[in-house]
Amino acid sequence: MADSHAPGAYFDAASTEPLHPAARQALLDALEGGWADPARLYGAARGARVLLDGARARTAEALGVRADELSFTTSGTQAVHLAVLGALHARRRAGRHLVVSAVEHSSVLHAAETHERDGGEVTTVPVDRYGRVEPAGFAAALRPDTALACLQSANHEVGTLQPVAAAAEACRAAGVPLFVDAAQSAGRAAIPGGWSYLAASAHKWGGPPGVGLLVVRKGNRWRSPLPHDERGDRRVPGFENVPAAVAAAAALEARAAEAVAEAPRLSGLVDRIRTEVPRLVPDVEVVGHPTDRLPHLVTFSCLYVPGEALLTELDRLGFAVSSGSSCTADTLRPSHVLEAMGVITHGNVRVSLPRGANPDDVDRLLAVLPDIVARLRRSAGVSAQ
């Protein structure tokens, strides 16, 4: 529990970004006029349909896609599952082989597990110590019977950007569609083109939770893996959350307008953390690519320190951070991303800065971190190095 006297510093934007003011206002406005069923024909329903279609068009324009290629889902995870399983379902005649990177989000890997249980085959492409696939290795994994390849735009735990453009070119040459999980980069960094399917999540860029994006580019086969439903252009089942979609579009537009100034500012703060933490704290490894990365995210691992204990101490002082290597009670396994990278998998802290992050809070984090780590090491019987 956080110390009631400690000032708060929210540094977990990679998990969820605080609601953007533009999204909050759009949500409140849309609750007044967007509550009706957009599939009906009466006046209130037509008004809701106008709002929904407008949100779709604005979101599509921000992503550089066609409005009829984009569908709103109930989450980024649902978008991933629909994209991956829907593409595999539609391309069964092309083959049953799926290619994924070793550091994909768990939603992608769970979809791959489902594909294997259904009789499909999965090839996992390894990554280097930065968490990045080698384009040649990714291309080599493609086969004549490959139905789909998956590569995230940026890693959710260490921030490393993936070579999406090179992977897309290799997929094009092999006649294999590419799925890109853009949850961490949409609204924060440009997404290279050439992909066939894309998923994203609105709460990552300051939209409301419960809104995901599924994009299926024209000319690509896709068939829903779920029972038939007339709603959502027959892609996404269920009643559309019109106010949330409107708010998601408003947040994405606002983030795009702010990115020119805010992304370099956050990147400078991340550079400071990357430089200062190893200087101030012995036996620390900063992971992820130092330059080819998201602007707001940095991860470091402290040797001889349990990640959960470190997060608890930081929380007590008012810092909300996460740990990619935190073991869960049911699996007792560390982060699959850090394992695939071959880096330290314990004592791990992910700092991800939200829009408007205060430099004074970053300085305060750097000031308290050395003492916290030293105390935890002493309590574990580890002497200073």
N, C-alpha and C positions, 0 to 999 in steps of 0.2 A: 504493500500500500504506500502511495506517495506521501512524503512528509508534507503536512498541511502548510508549513512555513516555506517550503521550497517553491520558487517560481517555476512554472511549467514550460517545457520546451518540447514540442511535438516533432519528433524526428523519425516518423514511420510512414512517410508518404508513399513508399513503395507498396505498403499494405493497403492503405486507403488515404486519399487526399481529403482534407477538410472541404466541406461544401463551398464552392466558389460563390461569392456574393451574387454574381450574375445568374447562377443556377438557382439560388434561393429565391430571388425575385421572380424569375421565370416560373418556378414551381408554384409559388403562391398565386401568380396570375392565372396559370393554367388550371389550377384547382377550381377556379370559378367557372371556366368555360370549357374544360376538357374532361369532365367527369362522365359524359354520356357514352354510349356504345358507338364507336365510329363505324361499325358495320351496318347501322340502321339508316333509315331515310328521313326521319323527322328532323326538325330544325336544330335541336340541341346536338343530335348525332352528327349532322352535317358540319356543325361547328367544330366538334371534336375531330372529325376526319380532316378538316382543313388544318387544324393544329398538328395532327400526327403527320400528315403529308409534308407540311412545312418543316417539321423537325427532321424528318427523313431527308429532305432535300438539302437542308443546311448542314446536316452531319455529313452527307455524301460529298458535298462541295468541299468541306473542310478536309476530307480524306482524299479528295481527288478521284472519286468514283461516281458511277451513275446512281441515281436515286433508286432505280428499280433493281439494282444489284445488292442493296443494303436492307437488312431486316433487324429490327430491335428484338432482343432476346431478354430473358429474365436475369441473366448474369453472364459474365465472361466465361465461366465454366460451361454453361449450357451452350454458348456460342462455339466453344472449342469442340465439345462433344458432337454437336450437330455438323460442324464443318468436317471434322475428321471422319466420323462414322458415315455421314451422308455421302462424302466423296468416295469412300471405300465401297459403300453399298452400290453406288451408281456405276462404278468401274470394275465390278467383279469379273466381267468378261475380259478386261485388260490384264488382270492378274490379282493375286492375293498378297502381294509383297508390299510392306510399308517400311519407309525409312524415317527414323527420328534421330535427333541428336541426343547425346547422353545427359544434357542439361536442360531439356525441355521442362516446362511446368508440369506438375503432377497430373493436371487434368489431361494433358496430351498423353502422358505415359499410361494413365489409367485407360484411356481410349485404346491405346496400343495393346494393353493387356486384354481388353475385351475382344479386339480383333484376333489376337492369338487364340483365345478360348473358342472363337468361332471358326477356327481352322486356318487362320491366316498366318503369315510369317512376318517377323519384324527384324530389321537390321538396325542396330544402334551405332551411330557414328561417334567416336571418341572426340575429346576436346584437348587443347593444350592447357598449360598451367594458368593461362588467362581466362579459361572457360570458353574458348572460341574454337569452332570447328575449322579444320583446314579445307578450303574449297575443293582441292584435289581429292581429299578423302571422302568428302560428301558426294562428289561426282562419281567416284569409284563404287559407291554403295548402290547406285542406281542400276537396275537390271531391266531386261525386256519385259518381265512380268511385274515391275513395280507399278502399283496403282496410285500411290501418293507418297510424297516426301514432305516432311515437316521440319521447319526451322524457325525458331523464335526470332523476333527482330532484335531483342536485347534481353540479357539474362536478368531475371527478377531478384536474384540474390547478390550478384556481384556487379551488375551494371554493364558488363561487356557487350558491345555491339557485335552482332553476328554478320558474316559476309553474305547478306541476303541477295544482293545483286548478282554475285558470282554463282550462288546456289541456283538462283532463278535461271540464269543463262545455261547452266549445266542441265537443269530440268527441261528447259525448252528444247535443247539439243537431243535429249533422250525421249522427248514426248511424254514427260511425266509432269502432272500438275504439282504446284508447290503450295502448301498451307503455311501461313505465317501467323503465329501468335504475337500480336502487337500490343498486348495488354500494358506492358511497361513503357512503351515508347509513344503510343498514340497520344497526341496532345502535348508531347514533350520534345520529340525529335522527329525528323523526316523519316518516312518509311520508304525504303527503296522499292521500285516497281518490279514487275515481271512475275508476281505471284498470281495464283488462281483463286485462293480462298484466304480469308483473313478473319480473325476474331479480336475483339477488344472489349474493355470494361470501363464504363463511364465513371465509376467512383475512383478510378485511378487518376483521372485528370480533373477531379473536382465536381463531377456530376453526382447525382444521387445514387445510392446503392440500388441494386435490383434492375440495372439496365446494362445489357451487353449488346455487342454489335456482331452480326454475322454478315460477311460480304462474300458473295459468289459472283465472280466476274463472268460476263457474258461469254458464251462459247465453251464453258466448262460444265461437265456433267455433274449433277448432284441430285440425290434422291433422299428424302427424309428417312432416317432410320426409325422414326416413331410412327405410331398409328396415324392414319389420315386425319387431317383437320382442315376445315375450310378457312380458318383465320390465319393471319400473318402471312399472306401470300402462299399458304400451304407449306411454309417452311417452319414457322414457329407456332406451336399450339398455344391456345389460351387467349384470354382477354388482354388487349394491349393496355399498358400503363401510359396513357397519353401525357399526363402532367410530367411524369418522370422523363419521358422521351424529350419533351420540350426543354426541360431543365438540362438534360444531358447535352443537347445541341447548343444551348446558350453557353454552358461551361466550356465546351470544346472551342467554340468561336472566340470566347474571351481568352482562353489559354493561348490560342494561336496568335492573337493580337499582342499578348504580353511577352511571347517567347523571345522576341528579338533582344529585349533588355534583360529579362529574368533568367533565361537559360545561362548566359555567360556569368551573371552574378552568382547563381547557385554553383556553377562549375568552379568559380574561383574559391568559394567556401569549401567545396569538396577538395580542391587542390591543397588548401591549407590543412585540412584534416589528414590527407594522405601524407603530407610532409611532416607534420608535427607529431602525430601519434608515434611513429617509430623513433623519433628523436627523444620524446619524453618518456616513453615506456619501453623497457628492455624486453627482448624476446617477443616481438610483435611482428606479424606478417600481414601486410596490406595486400589483399587479393583483388583480382579483376584487372582488366587492362587499364593502364594509367592515362591513356589519351582516347582510345577508341571505346568510349563509354557513354552512358547516360550522364547528363549534366548534374544530377541531383543526388547520386547514390555512391556510397563508399562502404566497403566492408573490410574489417580487419579481425585477425584472430590473435588472442593473447595466450601464449603457452602457459601451462600449469594453472589455468583458471577455468572453473566451470562456467559455461556460458550463461546458464540460468542464474547463478549467483551474481554474476556481473550485471545482468539485466535488472535483477532485483535491487541491487545497490544503486544503480543509475535511476531506477524508478523512484526510490526513496528520496533522491535529490531532485526529482522533478523532470527527469529525462525519459521520454517515451521512445525507445528504440526497440529493434527486434533482433533475433538471432537466427540466422539461417541454419545453425547447427543444433538448435534446441531439440533434444530428444523428446518424443511423445511417449506418454505412459503406455500406450498399447504396442508400440513397435520398438522403442529403445534404440532407434537408429538415427545417426546424424544425417546431415544434409546430403542428398544424393548429388547435388551440384558440386559441393566441396570435395566429396569423394572422387567424383569423375575428374576434377581438376588436379587431384593429387596434392592438395594443400592441407594445412591444419584444419581439423574439423571440430575442434572444441575451443571454448573461450572466444566464441565468434560473436561479433557485433555488426549489425547492418544499420548504418545511419543514412536515412533518406530524407532529404530536406523538402518541405512543402513550399509552395509559393509564399513569398514574403518572409522567409526564414530570417531570423534576426542574427546578425554577425556576433552580437554580444552573447547570445546563447551558445554559439559555436565556441567562442573563447571560454565560456564558463565550463563547457564540456571538457575542453582540453585542460583546463585548470584542475578539475576534480578527478579526471581519469587516472593519472599516475598513482595517487594515494589509494584509490579504490583497488586497483590491480595489486599494489604492494601489500595491502592489508589481506586481500584474499589469498595471495601466495603465502604470506606468513601463516595464516590460519590453516593452510594445507601443508605446512611444514617445508615450504620451498624457500630457500634463502635467496636474497637479491643477487642478480647476475652481474 
